[in-house]
Amino acid sequence: MADQLAAPSRPARNWPLLLGFVVLAACWLGPLPAMSRTAFSAHMLLHLGVIALAAPLLAIGLARAGLRVDGLRHSRAAISLVFVAEMAVVWGWHAPPLHEAAALNVWAFVAQQASFLAVGLGVWLLGFASDSRRGLAAAMFGFFLTFVHMTMLGVVLIMAPKLIYPAELCLGAFGFEQLDDQRFGGILMAAWSAVAYMGGAVMLGARLLAPTRD
């Protein structure tokens, strides 16, 4: 009886999974989808909320629920595919034609958001649901590459001397003018990727160096 009282319940243990669904609901059912149609900074908040906030929480919850992906450690091609797909999705949807399509067409928007969640989960699951040295090392390297390419995209958006996207998609939010709206989106991309993915790489490195890791 005492052991039962001391042991955490399954819902308590899986709070990251539940919180991940709450964050995802806030992203998709809140004001950001409507705002993202005319404000690039709002689009970036929505994008990063899904891929770098909801996705890691869901991945932690799935790992706690017993999901493991260590079978991928035997396939470098499969590991590479996850991170290449993530980069292709992020850069692809930020190409002006696809970004405009997602802003103007509901089905393109649904495809965009679904692909953001899919690749986000793929990347974070490699980190949180891996339990071997090879799996952790591969995930750590992939997290570093993700940090690099997302920071590069952010820098491109920050340094652009003029609008990359149609003016009607950068009408501004939070008091920003059009070009400042685009640049603030780039700042969010660069800063959030540094915190999330570089932080994830450091965390995985610590796990890799832990003496108890076999």
C-alpha positions in Angstrom: 0.0 0.0 0.0 2.8 2.4 0.9 4.6 1.6 -2.4 1.4 2.3 -4.3 1.1 5.7 -2.6 4.8 6.5 -3.2 4.8 5.5 -6.9 3.7 8.3 -9.2 0.6 7.7 -11.2 0.8 7.3 -15.0 -0.8 10.7 -15.7 1.6 12.4 -13.3 4.6 10.6 -15.0 3.3 11.5 -18.5 2.8 15.2 -17.8 5.1 16.2 -20.6 2.9 14.4 -23.1 -0.2 16.1 -21.7 1.5 19.5 -21.7 2.7 18.9 -25.3 -0.9 18.4 -26.4 -2.0 21.6 -24.5 0.8 23.6 -26.2 -0.2 22.1 -29.6 -3.8 23.1 -29.0 -2.8 26.6 -28.0 -0.8 26.9 -31.1 -3.4 25.6 -33.6 -6.6 26.8 -31.9 -5.4 30.1 -30.6 -5.0 33.4 -32.5 -1.7 32.6 -34.1 -3.0 30.8 -37.2 -5.2 33.8 -38.2 -2.4 36.2 -37.4 0.2 34.3 -39.4 -1.7 35.0 -42.6 -0.7 38.6 -42.5 2.2 38.8 -40.0 5.5 36.9 -40.5 6.5 37.2 -36.9 3.2 35.5 -35.8 3.9 32.7 -38.4 7.3 32.2 -36.8 5.9 32.0 -33.3 3.5 29.4 -34.5 6.2 27.4 -36.4 8.5 27.4 -33.4 5.8 26.7 -30.9 5.0 23.5 -32.9 8.5 22.3 -33.8 10.6 23.4 -30.8 8.1 23.5 -27.9 5.2 21.1 -28.5 7.3 18.5 -30.3 10.0 18.0 -27.6 7.3 17.8 -24.9 5.5 15.1 -26.9 8.8 13.3 -27.5 9.6 13.3 -23.8 6.2 12.0 -23.0 6.4 9.2 -25.6 9.8 8.2 -24.4 8.5 8.0 -20.8 5.7 5.9 -22.1 8.3 3.4 -23.3 8.8 4.3 -27.0 12.4 3.6 -28.1 14.0 4.3 -31.5 17.4 2.6 -30.9 16.7 0.4 -33.9 17.7 3.4 -36.1 21.2 3.3 -34.7 22.0 0.5 -37.2 21.0 2.6 -40.1 23.0 5.8 -40.7 20.8 6.4 -43.8 17.6 6.4 -41.6 19.1 8.8 -39.1 20.4 11.1 -41.8 17.0 11.0 -43.5 15.3 12.4 -40.4 17.5 15.4 -40.1 17.6 16.0 -43.9 13.8 15.9 -44.0 13.6 18.4 -41.1 15.9 20.8 -42.9 14.0 20.4 -46.2 10.7 21.0 -44.5 11.9 24.1 -42.6 13.6 25.7 -45.6 11.0 24.5 -48.1 8.0 26.1 -46.3 10.0 29.3 -45.9 10.6 29.6 -49.6 8.4 32.5 -50.7 6.0 30.5 -53.0 5.3 27.8 -50.3 5.0 30.4 -47.5 2.5 32.4 -49.6 0.6 29.2 -50.4 0.3 28.3 -46.8 -0.9 31.8 -45.9 -3.6 31.8 -48.5 -4.7 28.2 -48.8 -6.1 26.3 -45.8 -5.0 22.9 -47.1 -1.5 24.1 -47.7 -1.5 25.5 -44.2 -2.6 22.2 -42.8 0.1 20.4 -44.8 2.7 22.9 -43.5 1.7 22.5 -39.9 1.5 18.7 -40.1 4.9 18.5 -41.7 6.4 20.8 -39.0 5.0 18.5 -36.3 6.1 15.3 -38.1 9.8 16.4 -38.6 9.9 18.0 -35.1 8.8 14.8 -33.5 11.3 12.8 -35.6 14.2 14.9 -34.5 13.3 15.1 -30.8 12.5 11.4 -30.6 16.0 10.6 -31.7 17.2 12.5 -28.7 14.7 11.5 -26.0 13.8 8.0 -27.1 17.4 6.9 -27.7 19.1 4.8 -25.1 22.5 3.8 -26.6 25.8 5.6 -27.1 25.5 5.4 -30.9 22.0 6.7 -30.9 22.8 9.6 -28.5 25.9 10.5 -30.5 23.9 10.6 -33.8 21.1 12.6 -32.2 23.6 15.1 -30.7 25.3 15.7 -34.1 21.9 16.0 -35.7 20.7 18.6 -33.1 23.9 20.6 -33.8 23.2 20.6 -37.5 19.6 21.6 -36.9 20.8 24.5 -34.8 23.2 25.6 -37.5 20.7 25.5 -40.4 17.9 27.2 -38.5 20.3 29.9 -37.3 21.4 30.4 -40.9 17.8 30.8 -42.0 17.2 33.3 -39.2 20.3 35.3 -40.2 19.1 35.4 -43.8 15.8 36.9 -42.7 17.5 39.3 -40.3 20.0 40.6 -42.9 17.7 40.8 -45.9 17.7 44.5 -47.1 14.2 44.2 -48.4 11.1 42.0 -48.0 11.5 38.4 -49.1 7.8 37.7 -48.9 4.8 39.5 -50.4 4.1 42.7 -48.5 0.6 41.6 -47.6 2.0 38.7 -45.7 4.2 41.0 -43.6 1.7 43.6 -42.5 3.2 43.4 -39.0 2.1 42.4 -35.6 3.1 43.6 -32.1 3.6 47.1 -33.6 6.3 46.2 -36.2 6.6 47.7 -39.6 6.7 45.3 -42.6 10.5 44.8 -42.9 10.9 44.8 -39.1 8.2 42.1 -38.9 10.2 39.9 -41.2 13.4 40.6 -39.3 11.8 39.9 -36.0 10.7 36.5 -37.4 14.4 35.9 -38.2 15.4 36.9 -34.7 12.9 34.4 -33.2 14.2 31.7 -35.5 17.8 32.2 -34.6 17.3 32.8 -30.9 14.8 29.9 -30.4 16.9 27.5 -32.3 20.0 28.4 -30.2 18.1 27.7 -27.0 16.2 24.6 -28.1 18.6 22.7 -30.4 21.9 23.8 -29.0 20.6 23.2 -25.6 19.4 19.8 -26.7 22.8 18.9 -28.1 24.5 19.9 -24.8 22.0 17.8 -22.9 22.6 14.8 -25.1 26.3 15.3 -24.8 26.0 15.2 -21.0 24.0 12.0 -21.2 26.6 10.5 -23.6 29.4 11.3 -21.1 27.5 9.9 -18.1 29.6 7.1 -16.5 26.5 4.9 -16.1 25.7 4.9 -19.9 26.5 1.5 -21.4 
